[in-house]
């Protein structure tokens, strides 16, 4: 990569990381603690000053309950996968709810998907 493009990549990577972290409701300090770095190191990742090592990027994705590819600065049209990351992350949280709440959410999803099929 040309140095300018490399800098842009890490700047955009940091922006994506900060946005996903904020969406997850975590502070820099909280996420840093979860991935085993200190807050200034995480801050330097988010502003693109430091390159994120791949093993750390994987830890970040796991801590944010997302995929590495969602953090990478790849155009949305280049991504090929299922539900949007936010929906996917929320569905992942459902696994930890009590059975009766899981069933209620499943019924809601079925209701919406049935009504969507009828509208088509």
N, C-alpha and C positions, 0 to 999 in steps of 0.2 A: 504494500500500500504506500501511496505517496504520503509523506508526513502530514500534510494538511488534511488529507482524507482520514488518516489515522486519528488525528486530534478530533476531527468532527465526529468520528465513530464513537470515541470514548466520551465525548461531551454528550452526545445523544443517548448513549447507554446510561450515563449518569442521570440524565433527565428522566428517562423511562423508569429507572430504579426508584428515584425520588417520588415519582407520581404513583407507582404501584405501592410503595411503602406507605405513603400518605393515605391512599385509598384503603389500605388494610388497617389504618388507624394506629400505626406504630410510629414512635419517635425514632430518630436516628440512634439514640442511646439504647432503646429497646431492641431494635434490629441488630445493632452491633453486638449486644450481649448474646443474642440468639445464635449469631454466626461465629462468635469467638474472636472478634476484633474490637478495638476501642472506637469510640464515637468519632474522633478526628479522622481516623482511617476511613470510616464509612462516609464521612462528609467529603473526603477527598475523592472517593469513588463517584459520589453523586455530582460533583462539579467537573469530573473528567480529568482531574489532575493526576490520579493514579489509575493504572490499569488493574482491572479486577482479574485475579488468577482464576482459571477455570474451576478448580475445586471450591473456591469461595463463591463463585457465581452459582454453582449448583446448590451450595448451602443457603444462599440468599433465596433462590427460587423455592427451595423446600420450606424455608421459614415463612415466606410470603404465600405459600400454598398456590404456587403458579408454576409455569414452565419457563425454562431458560429462554426459549424462543420468544416469550412474551416480554422479556426484559430487553432482548437484543433490538437494536434500531433497524428493524426490517420493515419495509412498507407493508401495510396491512394486506394489500392485494397479493403479496408474495406468500403470505401465510396460508397454509392449507390445513385446517383442522376444524373441529366441531364447534361447540358453543363458544361464545365470547368468553374471554378470560374471567371477567367478573362473575358471570353466571356459573362458569365451571368451578370457581373457587367457592361460591356460595353453596353449590350442590355438594361439594366435598365436605363442607361443615355439617351437612344433614346426617352424615354417617354417625356422628357423635351424639345426636339427639335421641331421646327415649323413643321406643318403638311406636307409641301412639302418635307422637308428633311426626315421625317419619311417614307413617301411613297417611296422616292428614295432608302432608305436603305432596305425597304421591297422588292422592286423590285430586288435589288442586291441579297438578300438572296434567293428569289424565283429562280432567274437565276442560282445561284450556286447549289441549291438543285436539280433543274431539270437536270442540266448537270451531276450531281453526280449520279442520278438515271439512266441516259442513259448509263453511263460508267459501271454500275453494271451488 
